[in-house]
Amino acid sequence: MRNSLVIAFSITTCFIAFVISKIFISILLYKRWRRKHAIHEEGYTGGKMVIFRSSILKSLTSDMLLKKTQKLNNKDIIGSGGYGVVYELKLNDSAAFAVKRLNRGTAERDNGFERELEAMADIKHRNIVTLHGYYTAPHYNLLIYELMPNGSLDTLLHGRSMNKKVLDWPTRHRIAVGAARGISYLHHDCIPHIIHRDIKSSNILLDQNMEARVSDFGLATLMEPNKTHVSTIVAGTFGYLAPEYFDTGRATVKGDVYSFGVVLLELLTGKKPSDETFMEEGTKLVTWVKAVVRENKEDFVLDSRLESCPMQEVNKVFNIAMMCLELDPLKRPTMAEVVNLLEKTQTDKLVIVTSS
């Protein structure tokens, strides 16, 4: 009797597992079908325009978008970097996009472009910049993103404009949490997982509500779920790269954690990793802050533009940054843990900080 029950239970368990697997496969196939039918692709002489259909682009034709992109000039430039120039593309009074132009020329860059598309096409997250489409041509490629009206964290923290907006502490904390959530999504929720490899303040953009959006996957590397690293040539931005990267050439999620730790220091101190003061003194932002934190003098390096902030909360964020910046990658938290830690730091008590 007992053996019969065991056999019946085993059969039932196998049947349930079979049904669940079929449902899972059906969901994947449906998502693939929906994605295929949500993409509009149009071939042109020497090029191809691909649009990922959304509510924003439902009435937009490929011809219209192509004509607009071909009229972009230097007056439309809103940014530039090692991987291309970014233009603002206005379709009408209510629709505008950011268009990143990547010059073709090497197989490595073209592979990076395709990798970026693969990584970005399916990503929908409130803290990730949305890719709306792309255009390929013999001599260049274009990526069409949603436009972030408040620019980058780098510009707001370090821009030279006299009218630049000073970020208060609640805004900085919200930016830190949002950026951490975006990176955590790439590391833990995307299949395959994604290592960003170039996390820095200029790749953290801000929408109309000052919510952080992680951008620029030109250097992104996809990582299979059963792997912990990807071997690559050294790429990224000096000042943000984890120390072990120079020795191993391996891009890891813990390398991204280190880079995010540097971004936290920027938010806390208002200083760039490549600040001239550090260059003159033969040190760097990370070394400078670590020495101060060891002596519990965080207020000494806190951005003087922060007139009032909860010091208990600030000190906790300093400590989270130090955890991210551990020399041993194994001692660094995951980005999911960083999100959890940052979300727990908020306090209600304000302490007035006076700059010396």
CORHUUR-V204035 format. One record per pair of residues at least 6 apart in sequence whose C-alpha atoms are under 6 Angstrom apart, sorted by the first residue. I is the first residue (numbers start at 1). J is the second residue. D is the distance in whole Angstrom. If there is no record, write none. Layout:
I,J,D ; I,J,D
This chain:
38,52,6 ; 38,53,5 ; 39,51,6 ; 39,52,5 ; 39,53,6 ; 40,50,6 ; 40,51,5 ; 41,49,6 ; 41,50,4 ; 42,48,6 ; 42,49,5 ; 46,137,6 ; 47,136,5 ; 47,137,4 ; 48,135,6 ; 48,136,5 ; 49,134,6 ; 49,135,4 ; 50,133,5 ; 50,134,5 ; 51,133,4 ; 52,132,5 ; 52,133,5 ; 76,87,5 ; 76,88,5 ; 77,86,6 ; 77,87,4 ; 78,86,6 ; 78,87,5 ; 79,86,5 ; 80,86,6 ; 84,101,5 ; 84,102,5 ; 85,100,6 ; 85,101,5 ; 86,99,5 ; 86,100,4 ; 87,98,6 ; 87,99,5 ; 88,97,6 ; 88,98,5 ; 89,96,5 ; 89,97,5 ; 89,98,6 ; 90,96,4 ; 97,145,6 ; 97,146,5 ; 97,147,4 ; 98,144,6 ; 98,145,5 ; 98,146,6 ; 98,147,5 ; 99,143,6 ; 99,144,5 ; 100,142,6 ; 100,143,5 ; 101,141,6 ; 101,142,5 ; 102,140,6 ; 102,141,5 ; 103,140,4 ; 104,139,5 ; 104,140,5 ; 116,217,6 ; 116,218,6 ; 127,178,6 ; 127,182,5 ; 127,212,6 ; 127,213,4 ; 128,182,6 ; 128,213,5 ; 128,214,5 ; 129,213,5 ; 129,214,6 ; 129,215,5 ; 130,145,6 ; 130,146,6 ; 131,145,5 ; 132,144,5 ; 132,145,5 ; 133,144,5 ; 134,142,5 ; 134,143,5 ; 134,144,6 ; 135,141,6 ; 135,142,5 ; 148,206,6 ; 148,207,5 ; 149,207,6 ; 149,208,6 ; 150,206,5 ; 150,207,6 ; 151,205,6 ; 151,206,6 ; 152,202,5 ; 152,204,6 ; 152,205,4 ; 152,206,6 ; 153,201,5 ; 153,202,6 ; 153,204,6 ; 154,201,5 ; 154,202,5 ; 169,309,6 ; 175,212,5 ; 178,212,5 ; 179,212,5 ; 180,339,6 ; 184,335,5 ; 184,336,5 ; 186,194,5 ; 187,193,5 ; 187,194,5 ; 192,223,6 ; 192,224,5 ; 192,225,6 ; 193,223,5 ; 194,221,6 ; 194,222,5 ; 194,223,6 ; 195,220,6 ; 195,221,5 ; 195,253,6 ; 196,220,4 ; 197,220,6 ; 198,236,5 ; 199,259,6 ; 203,215,5 ; 204,213,6 ; 204,214,5 ; 205,212,6 ; 205,213,5 ; 206,212,5 ; 206,213,6 ; 229,250,6 ; 229,251,6 ; 229,252,5 ; 230,250,6 ; 230,251,5 ; 231,249,6 ; 231,250,4 ; 232,249,6 ; 234,249,6 ; 239,273,5 ; 240,259,5 ; 241,259,6 ; 242,255,5 ; 242,258,6 ; 254,329,6 ; 257,324,6 ; 258,324,5 ; 258,325,5 ; 261,321,5 ; 261,324,5 ; 261,325,6 ; 264,321,6 ; 268,302,6 ; 269,301,6 ; 269,302,5 ; 269,303,4 ; 270,303,5 ; 273,285,5 ; 278,284,5 ; 304,355,5 ; 307,353,6 ; 308,352,4 ; 308,353,5 ; 309,350,5 ; 309,351,6 ; 310,349,6 ; 310,350,4 ; 310,351,5 ; 313,345,5 ; 313,346,6 ; 323,332,6 ; 324,332,5 ; 326,332,6
